[in-house]
Amino acid sequence: MVNMKPKYLYVPYIRPQENGNKTDVRWAEFKNSQGTGLRFTGSAPISYSAHHQPISDFDPGEKKAQRHTTDVPQRPEVYLNIDFKQMGVGGDNSWRAKTHEEYMLQPKDYSYSYVIDPVL
């Protein structure tokens, strides 16, 4: 069961970056203070992240903006990213080692689906 507020999925790294992704999730539920919301159920396990910022606030594109945590405002909206899988960018260190073979996503066609249901 996942019933977390997005603030618990965020890590305030000094250089803002995408983080807090949860993997192998069958379903995730997001509710407001009245108990209503949405439930996302995958046909197979999915990955997701949820933040009070769009990913573009963390990293605006090809050129780094040299942002810091204080440069990324918290917004009232929740930005949800649902993926089939995600692959890390490095192996045992963050500067040279490649991702271990067993954790790589090989180039091929992938497909997945999920259902969005109301929570009342």
N, C-alpha and C positions, 0 to 999 in steps of 0.2 A: 504494500500500500504506500502510495506517495500522496501526502497531503501536507505540503510544506509551503511556507511563504517564500517568494523568490529571494528575499534578503538572506535566507539561509543557504542559498545556492551560489552566492556571490563571494568571491575572495578579493579583497581590496589590494591586489598587487600594486607595487609602486609604479610599474609601467602597466597601464590597463591592457587587459587582453581577455579574450573569450575564455571562460572557465566555468566550473560548476556543472559540467555535463554529466548526466546520469545515464548509465548503460544497462542493458539487459532488463528493461522495464516492460512489464506487461500492460500496465495502465498508470496514468497520472491524472490526478484530480486537483482542480484549482477552484476554490470557493471564496466568496466574499464574506464579510462579517455576518450576513444574514443566513449563511449556509447554502446559498445557491451558487452555481457555477457550471463548469464544464469538466467532463471526463473524457480522456483520450485513451482508447484501447487499441493496441496493436494486434494485427493478425499474427505477427511473430514479435518477439521482443524488439523494442525500439530504444532509441536514445533521445534524450531531450535536455534542454536547458531553458531556464526562465529567468529573466532579469528585468529590472526597472530601467533598462537602457537598451536601445537597439545595438546590434553588433557594430554598426558604423560609428557609434560613439567611442568604442574601444580602439578601433583601428580604421581610419577613414579611407584607406585605399592603398595604392602602390607606394606613396610617399609617407613615411612615418611623420606624425605631427609632434612627436616628442611630448606626448601628453603624460600627465601624472594622474593619480587617483582623484585628486581634487578638481581636475579638469573635466571629469565625467559626471554630469549632473544626474541625480536620481529623478526619474519621471514618475508620475502617478500611474501610467500605463504599465502593463506587464507584456513583455515581448517574449513569445514562446517559440522555440526552435525545435521541431521534431524531425529526427533523422532515422534512417534505417541503422546505420553504423557510422562511426567516425574512427579515423586512424590518427594516432599520435604523429608528431613531427620528428621525434628523435628516439634514440635508444637509451643507453645507460647514462649518457650525459647530453647536455643540450647544445653542444657545439660541433660535434663531428660524427658521433656514432649513428648508424642507421637504425631504423625501427627493426626490432626482431622479426624475423620471417613469420612467425606464428601470429603476430599482431598486425600484419600488413593487409590492406585491402587491395586485392589484385585487380587490374583493369578488366572489367567485364560489365555486362548489363546487369544491374541490380533492380529489384522492384520490391515494394512493400506497400502496405496499406494500413490505415487506422480508421477508427470510427470515432466521431465526436458526438457525445450524448449530453443532454442537459442534466444537471444535478439540482433537484428541487427540494 
